Amino acid sequence: MPTYNPPLRDMQFVMHEVLKVVDDLKQIPKHADMDADTITAVLEEGGKFASEVIFPLNISGDAEACTLDPVTHAVTTPKGFKEAYKTYIEGGWAALGCDPEYGGQGLPFVVNSMFYEMLNSANQAWTMYPGLTHGAYAALEAHGTPEQKATYLHKMTSGEWTGTMCLTEPHCGTDLGLMRTKAEPQADGTYKITGNKIFISAGEHDMSDNIIHLVLARLPDAPIGIKGVSLFIVPKFNVNKDGSLGARNGIYCGGLEHKMGIKANATAQIVLDEAVGTLVGLPNKGMNGMFVMMNAARLGVGNQSLGLTEVAFQNALAYAKDRLQMRSLSGTKAKDKPADPIIVHPDVRKMLLTAKAYAEGGRALQGFCSMLLEKEHYHPDEKVRAESAEMLALLTPIVKAFLTDNGHISTNACMQVFGGHGFIKEWGMEQFVRDNRINMIYEGTNTIQSLDLLGRKVLGNNGATLKKFGKLVGQLVEEEGVNEKMAEFITPIAILGDQMTKFTTEIGFKGFQNADEVGAAAVDYLRVAGHLVFGYFWARMAQVALREISTGNTDPFYLAKLQTARFYFSKLFPETATLMRTARAGSKVLMDTDAALA
């Protein structure tokens, strides 16, 4: 059976020693009194909930999965899920990062992000039920009317009601302009909505009293394509004027998807049969609200893979220390045992360190992005808000795609550490692999994220935002450029930072002549950018570790951080050279292949 220990020490290191989040939070009036001890206390309790309440339900939930009653259309979640959700609500966890105006605790986004990493490590399928509510909450907070906010946000904050994103239809995935779901205006200002949606995570369940679906649909006179999409609130149960639940709405689960992973989350086929909905925002401007949800979800999906990378690493490390197999190539290490533990073998260490490096780099990036989100929303300086939003927009596709790709690499590597046992369900490793695999598809596939990064976020403004991130790299290089102890961390990012300008210009010029060149280079480009970002944060983490060691701090944590940084820059970061070469290979070898793909 797998185990899980919340990585609280590393979270504290990222927040308080590397990012110094409290200093930034004190610049924001609502967080002026925030301190490290409060953050630590909250996360310690959150870690107990994750490891003690929902982690024990992970394997059993996967085995049991969700069940649908075809007559009533009711979905039952696995044993213990509903009770765990009640404990989650009673503990106030649903309200952690929500606005006090709606009953929330108003804690910083970075605290909620770290909490959700632990939930994802413990049980991704369970975590998706409350997790999706945050995106729906954010969309309504940004675009809802005062009446809509008063009606829905208090209940969503408390966790009594959950939320979903209803986008995808059988004939259209990413291309939402093709959707057919219709919204017919009614005399009372509501709409009757009819259509079919698929792949709706947590689309129907028994864990909350009501489910608030945010549904994309088309008005009768809507323009063709994505410009004719509107956003609607469609609750499972209609809500009376006094806030009580009314009649069952015409929205129900027509079927559950039979999936490779996250089997304990109800991925529903949703049928809308003249369901009553209310418009969110302006007609035909539904993507404005939906993008609030989607961007929140993209950061959340990256966090899902971060969580799975961490728990897979922990279990693989424990197994590698215990499993005896052969002798070390450099001589016997465990002379009192019939064989050495497999952790003595170089390639086993490579697999373990790959997962560790990707988990700890991802945690630093998630923490940084959480602070950007905080500053975008609440910093008193308008310029800081704008700059934070711009940087977050650049990094969001990297969080989503790079972290989920790395999660795929890491969970597979950790399963490999177990050998044949990794393929056996009871050890839990194969579930981490299966559960993570969906994250590379969610909220726009990783190819879509790559196109968004290269096409919109980089080439769309001639690399202006990328140059701003480059300045952060440049500042660190200038600060530590003469420090010989930092050279092994600084030199690689300095070189790649310089290369990125030429690399981006070259891809952009070729793309201007032939758009397929952007499509051919985008996935490789995103991984190069991802390594530049990770390299920056790993250099910063190494900087802190070296400073602590130089002062005489003998905590082995800092030596471990340095050793992991050295591994990252030696074994993972050099992937960028190959990626730039394959990106430069162009589109011809992909598109001039009609005979090969006949």
C-alpha positions in Angstrom: 0.0 0.0 0.0 1.3 3.5 -0.8 1.9 6.2 1.8 1.9 10.0 1.7 3.7 12.6 3.8 2.9 16.3 3.1 6.1 18.0 1.9 5.6 20.9 4.4 9.3 21.6 4.8 9.8 22.2 1.1 6.6 24.3 0.9 8.0 26.5 3.7 11.3 26.8 1.9 9.7 27.9 -1.4 7.3 30.3 0.2 9.4 31.9 2.9 13.1 31.4 1.9 12.9 31.6 -1.9 9.8 33.7 -2.8 9.5 35.5 0.5 5.7 35.6 0.0 5.0 37.4 3.3 7.0 40.4 2.2 4.9 40.6 -1.0 1.6 39.9 0.9 2.3 42.8 3.3 2.1 45.2 0.3 -1.5 44.1 -0.2 -3.9 45.7 2.3 -6.1 42.6 2.8 -3.0 40.6 3.8 -1.1 43.2 5.7 -1.3 41.2 8.9 -0.4 37.8 7.3 2.7 36.0 8.8 4.6 32.8 8.1 3.4 31.1 11.3 -0.3 31.4 10.2 0.5 30.0 6.8 2.4 27.1 8.3 -0.3 26.3 10.8 -3.0 26.2 8.1 -0.9 24.0 5.8 0.0 21.6 8.7 -3.7 21.1 9.3 -4.4 20.8 5.6 -1.8 18.2 5.3 -3.5 16.1 8.0 -6.8 16.3 6.1 -5.1 15.2 2.9 -3.1 12.4 4.3 -5.5 11.1 7.0 -9.0 11.7 5.4 -8.8 11.4 1.6 -5.6 9.5 0.9 -7.0 6.3 2.4 -9.8 6.5 -0.1 -7.6 6.8 -3.2 -7.2 3.1 -4.1 -10.6 2.0 -2.9 -12.3 4.8 -4.8 -10.4 3.9 -8.0 -11.6 0.2 -7.6 -15.2 1.1 -6.8 -15.6 4.1 -9.2 -18.9 6.0 -9.6 -22.2 4.4 -10.4 -25.1 5.9 -12.4 -28.8 5.0 -11.8 -30.1 5.0 -15.4 -33.7 5.7 -14.2 -33.1 8.6 -11.8 -29.9 9.8 -13.4 -28.4 10.0 -9.9 -24.6 9.3 -9.5 -23.2 7.7 -6.4 -19.6 8.4 -5.5 -17.4 5.7 -4.0 -17.7 4.7 -0.3 -16.3 7.4 2.0 -16.2 10.2 -0.6 -19.4 11.9 0.6 -18.3 11.7 4.3 -14.9 13.1 3.5 -16.5 16.0 1.7 -18.6 16.7 4.8 -15.4 16.8 6.9 -13.9 19.1 4.3 -16.8 21.6 4.6 -16.9 21.4 8.4 -13.2 22.2 8.5 -13.7 25.4 6.5 -11.4 24.2 3.7 -13.8 25.1 0.9 -13.7 28.8 2.0 -9.9 29.0 2.4 -9.1 31.4 -0.4 -12.6 32.9 -1.0 -13.6 36.5 -0.3 -14.9 37.2 3.2 -17.8 39.1 1.6 -19.2 35.7 0.7 -18.2 33.9 3.8 -14.7 33.1 2.8 -11.5 33.1 4.9 -9.7 35.4 2.5 -6.3 33.6 2.8 -3.8 34.1 0.0 -4.0 32.1 -3.2 -0.6 30.7 -2.5 -1.9 28.9 0.7 -4.8 27.5 -1.3 -2.5 26.3 -4.0 -0.2 24.5 -1.6 -3.2 23.0 0.1 -4.5 21.7 -3.2 -1.2 20.2 -4.1 -1.5 18.0 -1.0 -5.1 17.1 -1.9 -4.0 16.1 -5.4 -1.2 14.0 -4.0 -3.7 12.3 -1.7 -6.5 11.7 -4.1 -6.9 13.6 -7.4 -10.3 12.1 -8.3 -11.8 13.3 -5.0 -10.1 16.7 -5.2 -11.6 17.5 -8.5 -15.1 17.7 -7.0 -14.3 20.8 -4.8 -11.5 21.9 -7.1 -13.7 22.8 -10.1 -15.9 24.9 -7.9 -13.0 27.4 -7.5 -13.1 28.1 -11.2 -16.8 28.6 -11.3 -16.6 30.8 -8.3 -14.0 33.0 -10.0 -16.0 33.3 -13.2 -19.1 34.4 -11.3 -17.1 36.8 -9.0 -15.6 38.4 -12.1 -18.7 38.5 -14.4 -21.8 37.8 -12.4 -24.5 40.3 -11.6 -24.9 41.4 -7.9 -28.0 39.2 -7.8 -26.1 36.2 -9.2 -23.3 36.7 -6.7 -25.7 37.0 -3.8 -27.5 33.9 -4.9 -24.6 31.5 -5.6 -21.3 32.6 -4.2 -22.1 32.2 -0.5 -23.2 28.6 -1.0 -20.2 27.9 -3.3 -17.8 29.4 -0.7 -19.2 27.2 2.1 -19.0 24.2 -0.2 -22.7 23.4 0.2 -22.9 23.8 -3.6 -20.3 22.8 -6.1 -19.6 24.0 -9.7 -18.7 22.7 -13.1 -17.5 23.9 -16.5 -19.9 22.6 -19.3 -18.0 23.3 -22.5 -17.3 20.2 -24.6 -19.7 18.6 -27.0 -19.5 15.3 -28.8 -18.5 16.9 -32.1 -16.3 19.7 -30.8 -13.5 19.7 -28.2 -11.2 22.7 -28.3 -13.0 24.3 -31.2 -15.9 25.7 -29.1 -17.1 27.8 -32.0 -18.7 24.6 -33.4 -21.0 24.0 -30.4 -24.7 23.4 -31.0 -26.3 23.8 -27.6 -29.1 26.4 -27.9 -30.4 29.0 -25.5 -33.9 30.3 -26.1 -34.9 33.6 -24.4 -38.0 33.6 -22.2 -40.3 36.4 -21.2 -39.1 36.3 -17.6 -35.5 37.0 -18.6 -34.3 33.4 -18.2 -33.4 31.1 -21.0 -34.4 27.5 -22.0 -31.2 25.6 -22.8 -31.1 22.4 -24.8 -28.1 20.4 -26.0 -25.6 17.8 -25.0 -22.2 18.1 -23.3 -19.5 15.5 -22.7 -16.4 15.0 -20.5 -17.9 17.1 -17.7 -15.8 16.4 -14.6 -17.8 16.2 -11.4 -20.9 16.8 -13.6 -23.2 14.8 -11.3 -22.7 13.4 -7.8 -24.1 13.0 -4.3 -21.6 15.1 -2.4 -23.2 18.5 -2.4 -26.8 19.8 -2.2 -26.7 21.5 -5.6 -24.4 21.7 -8.6 -24.0 25.0 -10.4 -23.2 24.3 -14.0 -21.6 27.1 -16.1 -22.8 26.3 -19.6 -21.7 27.6 -23.0 -24.6 27.9 -25.5 -25.7 29.9 -28.5 -28.5 32.4 -28.7 -30.9 32.2 -31.7 -29.3 35.2 -33.4 -25.7 34.5 -32.4 -22.9 35.1 -34.9 -21.1 32.1 -36.3 -18.2 30.7 -34.5 -16.6 31.5 -31.2 -17.9 35.1 -31.3 -21.5 33.7 -30.9 -21.0 31.9 -27.7 -22.8 32.9 -24.4 -22.3 31.8 -20.8 -25.2 30.7 -18.6 -25.7 29.6 -15.0 -27.7 26.3 -15.1 -28.2 24.9 -11.6 -29.0 21.2 -11.0 -31.9 22.4 -8.7 -33.5 25.8 -9.5 -32.9 28.4 -6.7 -35.9 30.2 -5.2 -35.7 34.0 -4.5 -35.2 33.3 -0.8 -32.1 31.1 -1.7 -33.8 27.8 -1.0 -33.7 25.0 -3.5 -36.6 24.7 -5.9 -37.6 22.1 -8.5 -35.2 19.8 -10.3 -33.9 21.6 -13.4 -33.9 20.0 -16.9 -30.2 19.1 -16.7 -29.1 15.5 -15.9 -26.4 12.9 -16.4 -27.1 10.7 -19.4 -24.0 8.5 -18.9 -20.7 8.2 -17.3 -17.4 7.9 -19.2 -15.5 4.6 -18.6 -12.0 6.0 -18.2 -8.3 5.0 -18.0 -7.8 7.0 -14.7 -9.6 9.2 -12.2 -12.3 6.6 -12.1 -13.7 7.9 -8.8 -14.5 11.3 -10.4 -17.8 11.4 -12.3 -17.0 12.4 -15.8 -20.5 12.9 -17.1 -22.4 13.1 -20.3 -24.7 16.0 -19.6 -28.1 16.3 -21.2 -29.9 19.7 -21.2 -33.6 19.5 -21.9 -35.0 23.0 -21.8 -33.1 23.6 -18.7 -33.6 27.0 -17.1 -30.5 29.2 -17.2 -29.5 32.8 -16.6 -27.1 34.8 -18.7 -23.6 35.6 -17.2 -22.1 38.8 -18.7 -23.1 40.0 -22.1 -24.7 38.1 -25.0 -22.2 36.4 -27.3 -19.4 37.3 -24.9 -19.4 34.0 -23.0 -15.7 33.3 -23.5 -14.8 36.2 -21.3 -16.3 34.5 -18.3 -15.2 31.0 -19.4 -11.6 32.0 -19.8 -11.6 33.0 -16.1 -12.6 29.4 -15.3 -10.2 27.9 -17.9 -7.2 29.8 -16.8 -7.8 28.9 -13.2 -8.3 25.3 -14.2 -5.1 25.3 -16.2 -3.1 26.3 -13.1 -5.1 23.7 -11.2 -4.3 21.0 -13.7 -0.6 21.7 -13.4 -1.1 21.4 -9.6 -2.7 18.0 -10.1 0.4 16.7 -11.8 2.6 18.3 -9.3 0.8 16.5 -6.6 1.0 13.1 -8.3 4.7 13.7 -9.1 5.4 14.2 -5.4 3.5 11.2 -4.1 4.9 8.9 -6.8 8.4 10.1 -5.8 7.9 9.5 -2.1 6.8 5.9 -2.6 9.4 5.1 -5.2 12.1 6.5 -2.9 10.9 4.3 0.0 10.7 1.3 -2.2 14.2 1.8 -3.6 15.7 2.0 -0.1 14.0 -1.3 0.9 14.1 -3.4 -2.2 17.2 -5.7 -2.4 18.3 -6.6 -5.9 21.8 -7.4 -7.2 25.0 -5.8 -6.0 26.3 -2.3 -6.7 28.5 -2.1 -9.8 31.2 -0.3 -7.8 31.2 -2.9 -5.0 29.0 -4.3 -2.3 27.3 -1.6 -0.2 25.1 -3.7 2.2 27.5 -6.4 3.3 25.1 -7.7 5.9 22.4 -8.4 3.3 22.1 -10.9 0.4 21.9 -8.0 -2.1 22.1 -4.3 -2.1 19.0 -2.0 -2.1 18.3 -0.8 -5.6 18.9 2.8 -4.7 22.6 2.1 -5.1 22.1 1.7 -8.9 22.8 4.9 -11.0 19.7 4.6 -13.2 17.4 4.1 -10.3 18.8 7.3 -8.8 18.3 9.0 -12.1 14.6 8.1 -12.1 14.1 9.2 -8.5 15.9 12.4 -8.9 14.0 13.2 -12.1 10.7 13.1 -10.1 12.2 15.0 -7.2 13.6 17.8 -9.5 10.4 18.1 -11.4 8.3 18.2 -8.2 10.4 20.8 -6.4 10.8 22.9 -9.5 7.1 22.8 -10.1 6.3 23.8 -6.6 8.4 26.9 -6.9 6.7 27.8 -10.2 3.3 27.2 -8.7 4.1 29.4 -5.7 5.4 32.2 -8.0 2.3 32.1 -10.1 0.0 32.1 -7.1 1.6 35.3 -6.0 1.2 36.8 -9.4 -2.5 36.0 -9.2 -2.7 37.6 -5.8 -1.0 40.8 -7.1 -3.1 40.8 -10.3 -6.3 40.9 -8.2 -5.4 42.8 -5.1 -2.2 44.9 -5.3 -2.9 48.6 -4.7 -0.6 49.6 -7.6 -2.3 49.5 -10.9 1.0 49.0 -12.7 1.9 46.0 -10.6 -1.5 44.5 -11.2 -1.1 44.9 -15.0 2.5 43.5 -15.0 1.5 40.5 -12.8 -1.4 39.7 -15.1 0.8 39.8 -18.1 3.5 37.6 -16.6 0.9 35.1 -15.4 -0.6 34.9 -18.9 2.8 34.0 -20.2 3.4 31.3 -17.5 0.0 29.7 -17.4 0.4 27.5 -20.5 3.9 26.5 -19.1 2.4 25.5 -15.8 -0.3 23.5 -17.5 1.8 21.7 -20.2 5.3 21.5 -18.7 4.1 20.3 -15.3 1.7 17.7 -16.7 4.3 16.4 -19.2 6.8 16.2 -16.4 4.2 14.4 -14.3 3.9 11.8 -17.0 7.7 11.4 -17.2 7.9 11.2 -13.4 5.1 8.9 -12.5 6.2 6.5 -15.2 9.8 6.7 -13.9 8.6 6.0 -10.4 6.5 3.1 -11.5 9.6 1.7 -13.3 11.5 1.8 -10.0 9.1 -0.8 -8.7 9.8 -3.1 -11.6 7.0 -5.7 -11.9 5.4 -4.6 -8.6 4.8 -1.2 -10.1 2.4 -2.8 -12.5 0.4 -4.3 -9.7 -2.6 -2.3 -8.4 -2.0 -2.8 -4.7 1.3 -0.8 -4.7 -0.6 2.3 -6.1 2.0 3.3 -8.6 0.0 2.4 -11.8 -2.9 4.5 -10.5 -0.6 7.5 -10.3 0.4 7.0 -13.9 -3.2 6.5 -15.1 -4.6 9.4 -13.1 -1.9 11.8 -14.3 -2.4 10.9 -18.0 -5.7 12.9 -18.3 -3.9 16.1 -17.1 -2.0 16.3 -20.4 -5.4 16.5 -22.2 -7.4 18.7 -19.8 -8.3 22.3 -20.4 -6.8 22.3 -23.9 -4.3 19.7 -24.8 -0.6 20.4 -24.2 -0.3 21.1 -27.9 -3.0 23.7 -27.6 -1.1 25.2 -24.6 2.1 25.2 -26.7 0.4 27.0 -29.6 -1.0 29.5 -27.1 2.4 30.2 -25.6 4.3 30.6 -28.9 1.6 32.0 -31.1 -0.3 34.4 -28.7 1.8 35.0 -25.6 5.2 35.3 -27.3 4.9 36.1 -31.0 1.6 37.9 -30.4 3.5 40.8 -28.8 6.9 40.3 -30.4 8.3 38.6 -27.4 7.8 41.6 -25.1 6.6 39.5 -22.1 9.2 36.9 -22.7 11.8 39.6 -22.5 10.4 40.7 -19.1 10.9 37.2 -17.8 14.4 37.3 -19.4 15.1 40.4 -17.3 14.4 38.4 -14.1 16.9 35.8 -15.4 19.3 38.6 -16.2 19.0 40.2 -12.8 19.9 36.8 -11.2 22.8 36.4 -13.5 24.1 39.8 -12.8 23.7 39.3 -9.0 25.5 35.9 -9.0 27.7 36.1 -12.1 31.0 36.5 -10.2 30.1 33.8 -7.6 32.1 30.7 -8.6 29.9 28.5 -6.4 26.9 29.6 -8.4 28.5 29.2 -11.8 27.1 25.7 -12.4 23.6 27.1 -12.0 23.9 30.5 -13.5 25.9 29.7 -16.6 23.2 27.4 -18.2 20.4 29.9 -17.7 22.5 32.8 -18.9 23.3 30.9 -22.1 19.7 29.7 -22.7 18.4 33.2 -22.0 20.6 34.6 -24.8 19.7 31.7 -27.1 15.9 32.2 -26.6 16.0 35.6 -28.4 17.5 34.2 -31.5 15.5 31.0 -31.3 12.2 32.9 -31.0 13.0 35.3 -33.7 13.9 32.5 -36.1 10.7 30.5 -35.4 8.6 33.7 -35.7 10.2 34.6 -39.1 9.5 31.1 -40.5 6.0 31.2 -39.1 5.3 34.5 -40.8 6.0 32.8 -44.1 4.2 29.6 -43.3 2.0 29.2 -40.2 2.6 25.5 -40.1 6.1 26.3 -38.9 4.7 27.6 -35.6 2.6 24.4 -35.3 5.6 22.2 -35.9 7.8 24.0 -33.4 5.4 24.9 -30.6 5.6 21.8 -28.4 9.4 21.7 -28.5 9.4 25.5 -27.9 7.2 25.2 -24.8 9.6 22.7 -23.2 12.5 24.9 -23.9 10.7 27.8 -22.3 9.7 25.5 -19.4 13.3 24.6 -18.7 14.3 28.3 -18.8 11.7 29.0 -16.2 12.6 25.9 -14.1 16.2 26.7 -14.5 15.6 30.2 -13.1 13.8 28.8 -10.0 16.3 26.1 -9.5 19.1 28.6 -9.6 17.3 30.7 -7.0 16.8 27.7 -4.8 20.5 26.8 -5.1 21.3 30.4 -4.2 19.4 30.2 -0.9 20.9 26.8 -0.1 24.4 27.9 -0.7 23.9 31.0 1.5 22.6 28.9 4.3 25.4 26.4 4.1 28.0 29.3 4.0 26.6 30.6 7.3 27.3 27.2 8.9 23.7 25.8 8.7 24.1 22.0 8.9 20.5 21.2 8.1 20.8 18.4 5.5 17.8 19.9 3.7 20.1 22.5 2.1 22.6 20.0 0.9 19.8 17.9 -0.6 18.5 20.9 -2.4 22.0 21.6 -3.9 22.4 18.0 -5.0 19.0 18.0 -6.7 19.8 21.3 -8.4 23.1 19.8 -9.7 21.2 16.8 -11.0 18.6 19.0 -12.7 21.1 21.1 -14.6 23.3 18.2 -15.5 20.7 15.6 -16.6 17.4 17.4 -17.4 18.2 21.0 -18.4 20.4 19.9 -21.4 17.3 18.6 -23.1 16.9 22.1 -24.4 19.7 21.6 -27.0 17.9 18.7 -28.6 14.5 20.5 -28.5 15.8 23.6 -30.2 17.3 21.4 -32.9 14.1 19.5 -33.5 12.1 22.7 -33.4 14.3 24.2 -36.1 13.8 21.1 -38.3 10.6 22.7 -39.5 7.3 21.6 -40.8 8.3 20.0 -44.1 9.2 16.6 -42.6 5.7 16.6 -40.9 3.5 18.0 -43.7 5.1 16.5 -46.8 4.2 13.0 -45.7 1.0 12.2 -47.6 2.4 8.9 -48.8 3.6 7.9 -45.3 0.2 8.6 -43.8 -1.9 7.3 -46.7 
